[in-house]
Amino acid sequence: MRLKVVLFLAAGLLCHRLEASQETEFARRLFDFTPVSTNNPVVAIIDHSIEIPASEFFAYQKAEHLSSTKTNLNLAQKKEMLNDLIGEYLLIDAAYKSGADKQPAFTNRMQFTRTMLLSDFLVAREVDAKAKTADEYNQLLDGLKKRLFDAAQLDISNEAYDQLTSAAPPINRAGESLPDAADRKNAAAAQTREIMETMPDAVLARYNGTPITVKQTLAVYAQLHPPRPNLETNEALVEFLKPFILPGLMTAEAERLGIEKLPAFQDKIIQNRNTLLRFYMHSLIEAKANEELQSLGLDQQMKSWYEQHAARYAAPGAKKFPAYADVRERVEGDYSVDLLERLRAEKIRALREMHHIQIDEAALKTARAETTTHP
C-alpha cells in the first residue's frame, strides 16, 4: 500500500503585546501579506522574530478549515487551529535550515514559478487592466504576444533543422499501425528515446540568445496526438517554436517594466516558495509513512490498531464489533491516515522544543476576520 496525500495552502499566527520584531517579517507567510496594525494584531511570534498576524490566521482558516468559518470558535478552538498553523511554519523553517531551497530541483521549480508569475503580472497590467470584453481581452493578449515575438531575434541552425526533419517522420509514423491510442503513444515515446539517445544535443534555434535544442523540440513533438504538425517549412517550424519562446519573451518584458520589483510580485514569490517548501516537508513525512506501510509486520500492527479503535467500525445498534478480516480494507485506509498524522505530530513536537513560541491569547480571542484585511 502506498499513501498519497493532497495538501492545501495554510496561514499564520501571533502574540501578546509581545514586542514587535525590528522589521516586519513576511518571509514565512503562506496566505496573507496584510501588514501588522491595530486592526491586524500579531497573534503569535516564533523566536521573537517571525510574526503571525490575525489576517494570516483567518486566511489559513478559510483555506483549510472552511466549515469552521460558519461558527464562532472559542479560544481553545482558535488556539488549536493556531497551533496547527504554527506547526506548518516550523516545517517551513526546518526546510530552509536543511537547505531544501538550495537544491537544484527546487531552484529550477522556483525559476519556472517566477517565469509564470512574471507572465501573469504582465498580462494583468497590459491586458486585464485594459480589456472591457472577452473579445477585447483576446485581441490585446494576441497583440502583446505578436509584438514581443516580432521584436525578438530568432536564429535557426540549418544543420540542426536537418536533424529535426530527419527524426520527426519516424516518430510520426511510430505505432501508426497499432489500433490502440495508448499503444501508439508508447511506441512514439520509445521511438523518440531511441532517436535521441544517438542524436547529438544540437541547438536548433536561439531567440535573443536563449537556446532551444533539437531534443527539446522532439520531446514535445512526440507527446502530441497525430496528425502532428508538418515541420518541413520554416513557417511551420516558427509556429511550433512559439510556445517555447513566448514565456521567455514575456518574462523579459516584465523585467524591463520593473514588475519583479513590485511588492505584490515579491509577496507572490514568497508565498509560492513557502508553499513548495511546505509540500516538500510533507512529502518527507509521507515517505517515512510509506516506509512503515511497506515494512514487515504491518498486518499485525493494523490488527493491534483495530483492537483499539474497533468501536468506530460497529454498525449502529450492533452488540458486537465486526471481525478484523471483514473490515481490513477500511482499517488499512484509516490506519495509514492515522500513521501520517502521528508522524507529522511527532515531527512538529520535536521542532517546537527547538523554538520559542508565544501566543497572544487576548489578541487571538478578540480578533475578527472582517477587520483584519485591506478594504
VOBA-1610 file (N, C-alpha, C; in pm, whole numbers, padded with zeros to 5 digits, always signed):
BEGIN
Met+00084-00119+00000Met+00000+00000+00000Met+00088+00124+00000Arg+00048+00224-00076Arg+00123+00349-00079Arg+00029+00462-00043Leu+00079+00550+00044Leu+00000+00661+00092Leu+00013+00779-00002Lys-00097+00843-00032Lys-00094+00963-00117Lys-00168+01073-00045Val-00102+01188-00029Val-00161+01297+00046Val-00176+01418-00044Val-00293+01484-00037Val-00314+01609-00110Val-00306+01722-00009Leu-00221+01821-00037Leu-00202+01932+00054Leu-00271+02056-00001Phe-00310+02141+00091Phe-00367+02270+00055Phe-00285+02379+00122Leu-00308+02502+00083Leu-00233+02612+00141Leu-00276+02636+00285Ala-00186+02705+00363Ala-00217+02737+00502Ala-00169+02876+00539Ala-00198+02925+00661Ala-00150+03057+00703Ala-00147+03076+00853Gly-00108+03191+00904Gly-00049+03231+01026Gly-00100+03256+01163Leu-00020+03319+01250Leu-00041+03348+01390Leu+00039+03463+01448Leu+00017+03495+01586Leu+00099+03593+01659Leu+00078+03599+01808Cys+00113+03711+01882Cys+00127+03705+02027Cys+00082+03824+02111His+00093+03810+02245His+00058+03910+02347His+00127+04039+02307Arg+00105+04146+02370Arg+00175+04264+02328Arg+00323+04236+02339Leu+00355+04119+02278Leu+00493+04080+02259Leu+00552+04193+02177Glu+00674+04219+02202Glu+00735+04327+02126Glu+00748+04290+01981Ala+00710+04382+01894Ala+00721+04356+01751Ala+00868+04344+01714Ser+00895+04261+01614Ser+01033+04246+01569Ser+01083+04375+01508Gln+01214+04388+01496Gln+01275+04509+01444Gln+01223+04543+01305Glu+01202+04440+01222Glu+01148+04465+01089Glu+01034+04366+01064Thr+00932+04413+00996Thr+00818+04327+00970Thr+00864+04203+00895Glu+00823+04087+00942Glu+00872+03960+00888Glu+00764+03893+00804Phe+00779+03899+00672Phe+00687+03833+00580Phe+00745+03701+00530Ala+00868+03670+00567Ala+00942+03564+00500Ala+00882+03425+00514Arg+00790+03404+00611Arg+00731+03272+00626Arg+00582+03271+00595Arg+00527+03384+00550Arg+00383+03391+00523Arg+00343+03292+00414Leu+00221+03242+00429Leu+00169+03147+00331Leu+00048+03199+00256Phe-00036+03281+00322Phe-00162+03319+00259Phe-00189+03468+00250Asp-00145+03543+00345Asp-00189+03681+00354Asp-00070+03770+00388Phe-00062+03886+00321Phe+00052+03975+00341Phe+00009+04112+00393Thr-00105+04115+00460Thr-00150+04239+00523Thr-00056+04277+00636Pro-00004+04399+00637Pro+00088+04438+00744Pro+00021+04435+00881Val+00102+04417+00983Val+00054+04424+01120Val+00006+04566+01150Ser-00108+04576+01218Ser-00163+04707+01254Ser-00255+04689+01373Thr-00318+04799+01415Thr-00414+04792+01525Thr-00527+04696+01490Asn-00571+04699+01365Asn-00680+04611+01321Asn-00631+04472+01281Asn-00501+04456+01275Asn-00444+04326+01237Asn-00331+04290+01335Pro-00370+04259+01459Pro-00268+04236+01562Pro-00196+04103+01543Val-00077+04098+01598Val+00001+03974+01600Val-00063+03879+01700Val-00087+03756+01658Val-00145+03657+01750Val-00043+03553+01794Ala+00072+03548+01727Ala+00178+03458+01770Ala+00312+03505+01716Ile+00417+03473+01789Ile+00553+03507+01745Ile+00642+03384+01767Ile+00720+03354+01667Ile+00815+03243+01674Ile+00956+03301+01683Asp+01028+03259+01786Asp+01168+03301+01803Asp+01184+03452+01803His+01088+03524+01860His+01095+03670+01878His+01106+03745+01746Ser+01086+03680+01633Ser+01107+03750+01505Ser+01001+03721+01401Ile+00951+03600+01395Ile+00853+03565+01291Ile+00712+03590+01345Glu+00651+03695+01295Glu+00518+03734+01342Glu+00408+03671+01256Ile+00306+03625+01323Ile+00190+03571+01253Ile+00069+03655+01294Pro+00021+03741+01205Pro-00091+03828+01240Pro-00226+03758+01224Ala-00328+03824+01275Ala-00463+03767+01270Ala-00508+03741+01127Ser-00469+03830+01035Ser-00512+03812+00895Ser-00459+03681+00838Glu-00339+03643+00875Glu-00281+03516+00829Glu-00357+03398+00889Phe-00390+03411+01017Phe-00467+03306+01085Phe-00602+03285+01017Phe-00673+03393+00988Phe-00806+03380+00928Phe-00797+03333+00782Ala-00691+03371+00712Ala-00673+03322+00575Ala-00648+03171+00577Tyr-00570+03126+00674Tyr-00547+02981+00692Tyr-00678+02909+00724Gln-00755+02966+00813Gln-00883+02906+00849Gln-00974+02892+00726Lys-00980+02997+00647Lys-01066+02994+00529Lys-01017+02894+00426Ala-00884+02881+00411Ala-00827+02793+00309Ala-00837+02646+00348Glu-00819+02615+00477Glu-00806+02474+00515Glu-00908+02427+00618His-00985+02520+00674His-01088+02481+00770His-01214+02563+00742Leu-01256+02562+00617Leu-01364+02650+00572Leu-01491+02633+00654Ser-01526+02509+00687Ser-01650+02486+00762Ser-01650+02556+00897Ser-01531+02575+00954Ser-01523+02638+01086Ser-01552+02787+01081Thr-01550+02847+00961Thr-01577+02990+00950Thr-01725+03021+00971Lys-01808+02919+00970Lys-01952+02940+00986Lys-01995+02938+01133Thr-01899+02913+01222Thr-01928+02910+01365Thr-01833+03004+01439Asn-01873+03046+01556Asn-01788+03130+01639Asn-01700+03039+01724Leu-01574+03030+01690Leu-01484+02944+01764Leu-01451+03005+01900Asn-01442+02920+02001Asn-01398+02970+02131Asn-01246+02977+02132Leu-01190+03028+02239Leu-01046+03049+02244Leu-00970+02917+02231Ala-01017+02813+02295Ala-00948+02683+02288Ala-00944+02632+02145Gln-01055+02647+02072Gln-01060+02602+01933Gln-00968+02686+01845Lys-00965+02817+01870Lys-00876+02903+01794Lys-00730+02866+01820Lys-00695+02839+01946Lys-00557+02804+01980Lys-00516+02673+01913Glu-00609+02577+01908Glu-00578+02450+01843Glu-00548+02472+01695Met-00629+02555+01630Met-00607+02583+01489Met-00479+02663+01469Leu-00455+02758+01559Leu-00333+02838+01551Leu-00209+02752+01568Asn-00215+02657+01659Asn-00101+02568+01679Asn-00075+02481+01556Asp-00181+02444+01486Asp-00162+02371+01359Asp-00086+02459+01259Leu-00124+02585+01254Leu-00057+02677+01162Leu+00088+02700+01204Ile+00111+02714+01331Ile+00248+02728+01380Ile+00331+02607+01338Gly+00270+02489+01344Gly+00339+02368+01301Gly+00384+02376+01156Glu+00300+02433+01069Glu+00337+02448+00929Glu+00453+02547+00915Tyr+00451+02652+00993Tyr+00562+02748+00990Tyr+00692+02683+01033Leu+00684+02597+01134Leu+00805+02529+01183Leu+00859+02432+01078Leu+00769+02366+01007Leu+00814+02277+00900Leu+00885+02355+00790Ile+00829+02469+00754Ile+00892+02552+00651Ile+01028+02601+00698Asp+01036+02643+00824Asp+01164+02688+00879Asp+01267+02575+00875Ala+01223+02453+00908Ala+01314+02338+00903Ala+01362+02312+00761Ala+01275+02334+00663Ala+01314+02315+00523Ala+01422+02415+00483Tyr+01406+02541+00524Tyr+01509+02640+00495Tyr+01641+02601+00561Lys+01635+02561+00687Lys+01758+02531+00760Lys+01828+02406+00705Ser+01752+02317+00642Ser+01813+02198+00583Ser+01872+02225+00445Gly+01848+02347+00393Gly+01898+02382+00259Gly+01812+02332+00146Ala+01687+02295+00177Ala+01598+02243+00072Ala+01576+02345-00038Asp+01576+02474-00002Asp+01552+02579-00102Asp+01673+02602-00192Lys+01785+02535-00162Lys+01905+02548-00246Lys+01925+02428-00337Gln+01843+02325-00324Gln+01857+02206-00406Gln+01821+02239-00552Pro+01894+02182-00649Pro+01869+02215-00791Pro+01723+02194-00834Ala+01662+02085-00790Ala+01523+02060-00830Ala+01432+02171-00781Phe+01460+02220-00660Phe+01377+02327-00604Phe+01403+02459-00674Thr+01529+02493-00696Thr+01560+02620-00761Thr+01507+02622-00905Asn+01509+02508-00972Asn+01452+02500-01107Asn+01301+02523-01102Arg+01237+02465-01002Arg+01092+02484-00989Arg+01059+02629-00960Met+01140+02693-00875Met+01116+02833-00845Met+01144+02922-00965Gln+01241+02886-01048Gln+01267+02963-01168Gln+01148+02956-01264Phe+01091+02836-01276Phe+00971+02819-01357Phe+00856+02901-01299Thr+00840+02896-01166Thr+00734+02970-01099Thr+00751+03120-01122Arg+00874+03168-01112Arg+00900+03309-01135Arg+00861+03350-01277Thr+00894+03267-01375Thr+00858+03296-01513Thr+00707+03306-01529Met+00635+03210-01470Met+00489+03211-01482Met+00427+03332-01413Leu+00481+03368-01296Leu+00427+03483-01223Leu+00453+03613-01298Leu+00573+03628-01354Leu+00603+03749-01431Leu+00509+03761-01551Ser+00482+03648-01617Ser+00390+03650-01731Ser+00249+03689-01685Asp+00206+03633-01572Asp+00073+03664-01519Asp+00060+03813-01485Phe+00163+03866-01418Phe+00159+04007-01381Phe+00162+04096-01504Leu+00238+04055-01606Leu+00244+04134-01730Leu+00107+04136-01798Val+00044+04020-01806Val-00089+04013-01869Val-00190+04094-01790Ala-00181+04089-01656Ala-00273+04167-01574Ala-00257+04316-01602Arg-00135+04358-01624Arg-00108+04501-01647Arg-00143+04544-01788Glu-00104+04465-01886Glu-00118+04506-02025Glu-00248+04461-02091Val-00317+04364-02031Val-00438+04310-02093Val-00558+04323-02000Asp-00551+04261-01882Asp-00666+04264-01790Asp-00709+04406-01757Ala-00612+04491-01731Ala-00645+04627-01688Ala-00706+04711-01799Lys-00692+04668-01924Lys-00739+04748-02038Lys-00861+04689-02108Ala-00880+04559-02097Ala-00989+04493-02170Ala-01122+04511-02098Lys-01225+04538-02175Lys-01360+04553-02119Lys-01451+04437-02158Thr-01411+04361-02260Thr-01490+04247-02303Thr-01397+04129-02327Ala-01455+04010-02342Ala-01375+03891-02369Ala-01303+03903-02502Asp-01372+03956-02603Asp-01309+03973-02734Asp-01192+04070-02726Glu-01211+04178-02653Glu-01104+04276-02639Glu-00986+04216-02564Tyr-01015+04133-02465Tyr-00908+04064-02391Tyr-00824+03979-02487Asn-00892+03897-02568Asn-00820+03810-02662Asn-00739+03890-02763Gln-00796+04001-02810Gln-00725+04085-02907Gln-00600+04148-02845Leu-00614+04196-02722Leu-00500+04259-02655Leu-00391+04156-02624Leu-00434+04037-02582Leu-00336+03932-02550Leu-00262+03888-02675Asp-00337+03866-02783Asp-00272+03829-02910Asp-00179+03938-02958Gly-00222+04063-02942Gly-00139+04175-02984Gly-00010+04184-02903Leu-00019+04159-02773Leu+00100+04161-02687Leu+00199+04052-02730Lys+00148+03932-02751Lys+00235+03821-02791Lys+00299+03849-02927Lys+00220+03901-03020Lys+00273+03929-03155Lys+00381+04038-03149Arg+00355+04141-03069Arg+00453+04249-03058Arg+00587+04198-03002Leu+00580+04115-02899Leu+00702+04062-02838Leu+00773+03966-02932Phe+00695+03883-03002Phe+00756+03784-03091Phe+00819+03852-03212Asp+00751+03952-03267Asp+00804+04021-03385Asp+00933+04096-03352Ala+00947+04139-03226Ala+01066+04215-03187Ala+01183+04124-03151Ala+01157+03995-03135Ala+01263+03902-03094Ala+01349+03862-03213Gln+01473+03833-03184Gln+01563+03784-03288Gln+01570+03632-03278Leu+01526+03565-03383Leu+01523+03419-03386Leu+01620+03368-03491Asp+01718+03290-03447Asp+01816+03233-03538Asp+01802+03081-03538Ile+01790+03021-03659Ile+01771+02877-03672Ile+01893+02816-03740Ser+01943+02706-03682Ser+02058+02636-03739Ser+02011+02542-03850Asn+02064+02559-03971Asn+02025+02473-04082Asn+02062+02327-04056Glu+02180+02306-03999Glu+02225+02169-03973Glu+02135+02100-03871Ala+02103+02171-03761Ala+02015+02113-03659Ala+01874+02096-03714Tyr+01832+02188-03800Tyr+01699+02176-03861Tyr+01691+02051-03946Asp+01798+02016-04017Asp+01801+01892-04095Asp+01789+01770-04004Gln+01853+01775-03887Gln+01841+01665-03791Gln+01695+01650-03746Leu+01631+01762-03722Leu+01492+01760-03676Leu+01400+01700-03783Thr+01413+01746-03905Thr+01324+01700-04011Thr+01352+01555-04049Ser+01471+01504-04016Ser+01500+01362-04040Ser+01440+01275-03930Ala+01438+01328-03808Ala+01391+01249-03695Ala+01239+01253-03679Ala+01176+01361-03722Ala+01033+01377-03700Ala+00947+01274-03772Pro+00970+01243-03901Pro+00884+01146-03969Pro+00881+01008-03905Pro+00996+00949-03863Pro+00989+00819-03796Pro+00907+00824-03667Ile+00920+00931-03594Ile+00841+00946-03471Ile+00693+00955-03507Asn+00664+01030-03611Asn+00524+01048-03652Asn+00462+00918-03701Arg+00544+00830-03759Arg+00491+00703-03811Arg+00491+00593-03706Ala+00562+00615-03595Ala+00578+00509-03494Ala+00442+00463-03443Gly+00420+00334-03453Gly+00298+00274-03399Gly+00172+00307-03476Glu+00183+00364-03597Glu+00062+00406-03669Glu-00026+00288-03706Ser+00031+00168-03711Ser-00049+00051-03744Ser-00118-00009-03621Leu-00084+00041-03504Leu-00143-00011-03380Leu-00281+00049-03359Pro-00381-00032-03325Pro-00518+00020-03313Pro-00541+00101-03186Asp-00465+00073-03080Asp-00490+00139-02952Asp-00411+00270-02942Ala-00478+00378-02899Ala-00414+00509-02891Ala-00299+00509-02791Ala-00317+00441-02679Ala-00211+00435-02578Ala-00088+00363-02632Asp-00112+00257-02708Asp+00000+00183-02767Asp+00075+00269-02868Arg-00001+00347-02946Arg+00064+00436-03044Arg+00149+00542-02973Lys+00096+00595-02863Lys+00171+00696-02787Lys+00298+00636-02727Asn+00286+00516-02673Asn+00403+00449-02615Asn+00508+00418-02721Ala+00461+00378-02839Ala+00554+00349-02948Ala+00627+00475-02991Ala+00554+00587-02998Ala+00617+00713-03035Ala+00720+00754-02930Ala+00688+00734-02802Ala+00780+00769-02695Ala+00906+00682-02702Ala+00888+00553-02729Ala+01003+00462-02740Ala+01090+00500-02859Gln+01025+00533-02970Gln+01099+00575-03090Gln+01176+00704-03063Thr+01113+00796-02991Thr+01179+00922-02958Thr+01302+00898-02873Arg+01289+00814-02770Arg+01403+00784-02684Arg+01518+00723-02762Glu+01484+00631-02851Glu+01588+00565-02931Glu+01661+00665-03020Ile+01585+00755-03082Ile+01646+00855-03170Ile+01733+00951-03090Met+01682+00997-02976Met+01755+01100-02900Met+01878+01045-02829Glu+01879+00915-02802Glu+01998+00856-02740Glu+02119+00861-02832Thr+02094+00859-02961Thr+02205+00859-03058Thr+02226+00995-03123Met+02139+01089-03094Met+02146+01220-03159Met+02230+01318-03077Pro+02318+01395-03138Pro+02390+01499-03063Pro+02292+01606-03015Asp+02323+01664-02900Asp+02232+01763-02842Asp+02253+01899-02908Ala+02214+01907-03033Ala+02238+02027-03112Ala+02137+02136-03080Val+02181+02261-03089Val+02092+02375-03070Val+02018+02401-03200Leu+01888+02391-03196Leu+01806+02411-03315Leu+01787+02559-03344Ala+01759+02636-03239Ala+01730+02778-03259Ala+01771+02856-03134Arg+01793+02984-03155Arg+01818+03077-03044Arg+01728+03198-03064Tyr+01662+03238-02956Tyr+01585+03361-02962Tyr+01643+03455-02856Asn+01687+03571-02902Asn+01754+03667-02815Asn+01866+03600-02735Gly+01932+03501-02798Gly+02043+03432-02735Gly+02007+03308-02657Thr+01879+03286-02628Thr+01837+03169-02550Thr+01823+03047-02641Pro+01888+02933-02607Pro+01886+02818-02697Pro+01764+02728-02680Ile+01723+02666-02792Ile+01624+02558-02794Ile+01687+02443-02871Thr+01695+02325-02810Thr+01765+02214-02874Thr+01670+02128-02955Val+01728+02048-03043Val+01651+01952-03122Val+01581+01853-03028Lys+01651+01809-02925Lys+01593+01712-02833Lys+01472+01769-02759Gln+01482+01892-02716Gln+01367+01955-02650Gln+01247+01958-02745Thr+01273+01994-02868Thr+01166+02006-02966Thr+01102+01871-02995Leu+01184+01768-03013Leu+01131+01635-03041Leu+01054+01577-02923Ala+01099+01607-02802Ala+01028+01556-02684Ala+00886+01608-02680Val+00867+01735-02714Val+00732+01793-02718Val+00654+01737-02837Tyr+00722+01729-02949Tyr+00659+01680-03073Tyr+00601+01540-03053Ala+00676+01453-02984Ala+00632+01315-02966Ala+00510+01304-02877Gln+00488+01404-02790Gln+00374+01399-02698Gln+00243+01443-02764Leu+00252+01501-02882Leu+00131+01548-02950Leu+00054+01431-03010His-00076+01450-03020His-00159+01348-03084His-00150+01362-03236Pro-00138+01251-03307Pro-00139+01258-03454Pro-00274+01311-03503Pro-00280+01378-03616Pro-00164+01410-03701Pro-00084+01526-03643Arg+00046+01506-03631Arg+00134+01610-03577Arg+00164+01713-03687Pro+00203+01833-03646Pro+00229+01937-03747Pro+00347+01901-03837Asn+00339+01947-03959Asn+00447+01929-04054Asn+00554+02036-04027Leu+00674+01992-03997Leu+00782+02085-03961Leu+00876+02114-04077Glu+00837+02076-04196Glu+00929+02084-04309Glu+00926+02218-04382Thr+00864+02318-04323Thr+00875+02454-04377Thr+00919+02545-04264Asn+00985+02653-04300Asn+01034+02746-04199Asn+00919+02807-04119Glu+00809+02839-04190Glu+00694+02899-04124Glu+00633+02804-04022Ala+00622+02674-04058Ala+00565+02576-03967Ala+00654+02558-03843Leu+00785+02558-03864Leu+00876+02544-03751Leu+00864+02663-03656Val+00858+02781-03711Val+00846+02901-03626Val+00719+02896-03543Glu+00608+02857-03605Glu+00482+02845-03531Glu+00492+02742-03420Phe+00563+02633-03449Phe+00578+02527-03350Phe+00664+02573-03232Leu+00762+02659-03261Leu+00854+02705-03158Leu+00799+02818-03071Lys+00691+02881-03117Lys+00638+02996-03042Lys+00610+02965-02895Pro+00546+02851-02861Pro+00520+02822-02719Pro+00648+02808-02637Phe+00758+02767-02702Phe+00887+02760-02633Phe+00938+02902-02601Ile+00912+02992-02693Ile+00976+03122-02691Ile+00899+03226-02610Leu+00767+03225-02620Leu+00686+03331-02561Leu+00704+03348-02410Pro+00713+03240-02330Pro+00733+03262-02185Pro+00858+03343-02156Gly+00966+03315-02227Gly+01089+03391-02207Gly+01074+03536-02249Leu+01002+03560-02359Leu+00980+03697-02405Leu+00891+03774-02309Met+00789+03706-02255Met+00701+03769-02157Met+00780+03804-02031Thr+00866+03714-01989Thr+00948+03738-01870Thr+01039+03858-01890Ala+01105+03862-02005Ala+01197+03973-02034Ala+01122+04107-02037Glu+01004+04109-02093Glu+00924+04232-02098Glu+00882+04274-01957Ala+00842+04178-01876Ala+00803+04209-01739Ala+00921+04265-01660Glu+01039+04208-01683Glu+01160+04259-01617Glu+01190+04401-01663Arg+01174+04425-01792Arg+01201+04559-01845Arg+01109+04663-01782Leu+00986+04622-01753Leu+00889+04714-01694Leu+00903+04725-01542Gly+00996+04648-01484Gly+01017+04656-01339Gly+00915+04583-01256Ile+00843+04488-01316Ile+00737+04418-01244Ile+00791+04337-01127Glu+00910+04279-01143Glu+00963+04194-01036Glu+00996+04273-00910Lys+01001+04406-00918Lys+01030+04489-00801Lys+00903+04528-00724Leu+00787+04498-00782Leu+00662+04534-00717Leu+00643+04453-00589Pro+00598+04515-00479Pro+00574+04441-00355Pro+00479+04323-00375Ala+00375+04342-00456Ala+00278+04233-00478Ala+00344+04113-00544Phe+00438+04141-00635Phe+00509+04030-00701Phe+00601+03961-00602Gln+00673+04037-00521Gln+00762+03978-00422Gln+00683+03893-00322Asp+00563+03940-00285Asp+00478+03861-00194Asp+00442+03727-00257Lys+00410+03729-00386Lys+00373+03605-00455Lys+00490+03508-00462Ile+00610+03560-00480Ile+00729+03474-00482Ile+00746+03408-00346Ile+00735+03487-00239Ile+00748+03431-00104Ile+00640+03326-00080Gln+00518+03357-00117Gln+00407+03265-00096Gln+00429+03133-00168Asn+00471+03140-00292Asn+00494+03017-00369Asn+00614+02939-00316Arg+00721+03011-00279Arg+00838+02942-00225Arg+00803+02868-00096Asn+00733+02936-00006Asn+00697+02872+00120Asn+00600+02756+00100Thr+00508+02770+00006Thr+00414+02662-00021Thr+00487+02539-00075Leu+00581+02560-00166Leu+00658+02448-00219Leu+00743+02382-00112Leu+00800+02461-00022Leu+00878+02404+00088Leu+00788+02328+00185Arg+00669+02377+00203Arg+00573+02304+00287Arg+00540+02169+00226Phe+00513+02167+00095Phe+00487+02041+00027Phe+00606+01947+00039Tyr+00726+02004+00027Tyr+00849+01923+00037Tyr+00857+01855+00173Met+00833+01928+00281Met+00841+01870+00414Met+00733+01765+00435His+00613+01791+00386His+00506+01692+00398His+00540+01567+00317Ser+00609+01585+00204Ser+00645+01468+00124Ser+00747+01382+00197Leu+00836+01444+00277Leu+00931+01366+00356Leu+00859+01284+00462Ile+00760+01345+00525Ile+00682+01272+00625Ile+00602+01161+00559Glu+00546+01190+00441Glu+00472+01088+00367Glu+00563+00971+00329Ala+00687+01002+00289Ala+00781+00896+00251Ala+00812+00807+00371Lys+00827+00869+00488Lys+00853+00790+00608Lys+00734+00701+00641Ala+00613+00755+00624Ala+00492+00675+00648Ala+00485+00559+00551Asn+00520+00584+00425Asn+00517+00478+00325Asn+00618+00367+00358Glu+00732+00406+00412Glu+00830+00306+00452Glu+00772+00214+00559Glu+00702+00273+00655Glu+00642+00192+00760Glu+00531+00103+00704Leu+00457+00156+00607Leu+00348+00079+00549Leu+00399-00039+00467Gln+00523-00030+00421Gln+00582-00139+00344Gln+00662-00236+00432Ser+00671-00208+00560Ser+00755-00288+00648Ser+00689-00421+00683Leu+00772-00514+00726Leu+00722-00643+00772Leu+00643-00623+00901Gly+00544-00706+00919Gly+00465-00699+01041Gly+00356-00594+01036Leu+00332-00535+00918Leu+00230-00431+00907Leu+00093-00484+00946Asp+00060-00604+00901Asp-00074-00657+00928Asp-00098-00671+01078Gln+00003-00713+01151Gln-00011-00725+01295Gln-00028-00588+01360Gln+00044-00488+01308Gln+00029-00352+01361Gln-00112-00301+01337Met-00165-00327+01217Met-00301-00281+01187Met-00403-00353+01274Lys-00379-00480+01297Lys-00472-00556+01381Lys-00474-00500+01523Ser-00356-00468+01576Ser-00348-00409+01710Ser-00417-00272+01712Trp-00395-00195+01604Trp-00460-00064+01595Trp-00611-00080+01589Tyr-00657-00181+01516Tyr-00801-00204+01505Tyr-00861-00238+01641Glu-00792-00315+01719Glu-00844-00354+01851Glu-00865-00232+01941Gln-00786-00126+01917Gln-00801-00004+01996Gln-00912+00086+01942His-00949+00067+01815His-01048+00155+01752His-01166+00078+01694Ala-01189-00043+01744Ala-01292-00129+01685Ala-01432-00068+01690Ala-01456+00013+01791Ala-01591+00068+01808Ala-01636+00151+01688Arg-01542+00216+01620Arg-01581+00301+01506Arg-01629+00219+01386Tyr-01603+00088+01387Tyr-01642+00002+01274Tyr-01771-00076+01301Ala-01828-00060+01421Ala-01951-00131+01455Ala-02071-00065+01389Ala-02162-00146+01341Ala-02284-00094+01281Ala-02372-00034+01391Pro-02452+00069+01359Pro-02538+00130+01461Pro-02627+00025+01528Gly-02625+00021+01658Gly-02710-00073+01733Gly-02653-00212+01748Ala-02541-00239+01682Ala-02482-00374+01689Ala-02419-00396+01826Lys-02431-00520+01876Lys-02374-00553+02008Lys-02232-00605+01996Lys-02191-00643+01875Lys-02057-00695+01855Lys-01984-00614+01749Phe-01852-00610+01763Phe-01769-00545+01664Phe-01743-00643+01549Pro-01730-00594+01427Pro-01701-00685+01315Pro-01562-00746+01328Ala-01545-00861+01266Ala-01413-00925+01267Ala-01315-00839+01186Tyr-01190-00841+01228Tyr-01086-00761+01161Tyr-01080-00792+01011Ala-01087-00920+00976Ala-01078-00961+00836Ala-01189-00899+00751Asp-01306-00878+00812Asp-01420-00826+00737Asp-01407-00677+00706Val-01328-00606+00783Val-01315-00461+00763Val-01170-00420+00737Arg-01088-00517+00700Arg-00946-00490+00687Arg-00917-00376+00589Glu-00988-00370+00478Glu-00962-00266+00378Glu-00988-00128+00436Arg-01096-00113+00513Arg-01124+00015+00577Arg-01018+00047+00681Val-00979-00055+00756Val-00878-00036+00859Val-00747+00011+00796Glu-00713-00048+00684Glu-00588-00012+00616Glu-00585+00138+00581Gly-00696+00187+00526Gly-00703+00329+00492Gly-00698+00418+00614Asp-00773+00383+00717Asp-00776+00464+00839Asp-00642+00459+00911Tyr-00580+00342+00911Tyr-00451+00328+00978Tyr-00345+00414+00909Ser-00348+00418+00776Ser-00248+00497+00702Ser-00264+00646+00731Val-00389+00693+00740Val-00412+00833+00772Val-00367+00863+00914Asp-00399+00774+01007Asp-00359+00792+01146Asp-00207+00792+01159Leu-00141+00705+01084Leu+00005+00697+01087Leu+00067+00828+01039Leu+00015+00881+00929Leu+00068+01005+00875Leu+00050+01119+00975Glu-00068+01127+01034Glu-00095+01233+01131Glu-00003+01219+01253Arg+00022+01095+01295Arg+00109+01072+01410Arg+00252+01115+01380Leu+00302+01078+01263Leu+00439+01115+01226Leu+00453+01266+01213Arg+00352+01331+01157Arg+00356+01477+01144Arg+00357+01540+01282Ala+00272+01490+01372Ala+00266+01545+01508Ala+00398+01526+01581Glu+00461+01410+01561Glu+00590+01384+01626Glu+00697+01479+01573Lys+00696+01503+01443Lys+00794+01593+01383Lys+00777+01735+01437Ile+00654+01781+01441Ile+00627+01917+01486Ile+00655+01931+01635Arg+00623+01829+01712Arg+00651+01832+01855Arg+00802+01848+01880Ala+00881+01775+01802Ala+01027+01787+01815Ala+01075+01926+01775Leu+01015+01984+01671Leu+01054+02117+01626Leu+01016+02224+01729Arg+00901+02208+01792Arg+00857+02307+01891Arg+00956+02317+02007Glu+01018+02206+02041Glu+01115+02207+02151Glu+01239+02289+02118Met+01258+02317+01989Met+01377+02390+01945Met+01349+02539+01923His+01225+02583+01944His+01188+02721+01916His+01114+02783+02033His+01125+02915+02041His+01050+02991+02141His+00922+03041+02076Ile+00809+03002+02131Ile+00679+03035+02072Ile+00593+03106+02175Gln+00537+03220+02136Gln+00446+03296+02221Gln+00314+03315+02149Ile+00206+03300+02222Ile+00072+03322+02168Ile+00004+03431+02249Asp-00048+03530+02183Asp-00122+03638+02248Asp-00269+03598+02254Glu-00309+03539+02365Glu-00445+03488+02377Glu-00549+03600+02370Ala-00515+03716+02426Ala-00610+03827+02423Ala-00636+03873+02280Ala-00527+03886+02202Ala-00542+03928+02063Ala-00615+03822+01981Leu-00584+03696+02007Leu-00648+03587+01934Leu-00797+03579+01966Lys-00831+03601+02091Lys-00971+03590+02134Lys-01058+03699+02072Thr-01005+03820+02064Thr-01087+03932+02017Thr-01077+03958+01867Ala-00980+03899+01800Ala-00961+03926+01656Ala-01081+03876+01576Arg-01117+03953+01474Arg-01228+03917+01386Arg-01180+03924+01241Ala-01223+03827+01161Ala-01175+03817+01024Ala-01208+03943+00942Glu-01325+04000+00963Glu-01367+04111+00880Glu-01290+04238+00907Thr-01210+04243+01016Thr-01137+04366+01048Thr-00989+04355+01020Thr-00945+04241+00964Thr-00801+04219+00952Thr-00748+04227+00810Thr-00830+04256+00713Thr-00783+04263+00575Thr-00804+04401+00517His-00731+04428+00411His-00745+04560+00346His-00882+04572+00285Pro-00937+04694+00277Pro-01068+04714+00214Pro-01059+04689+00065
//
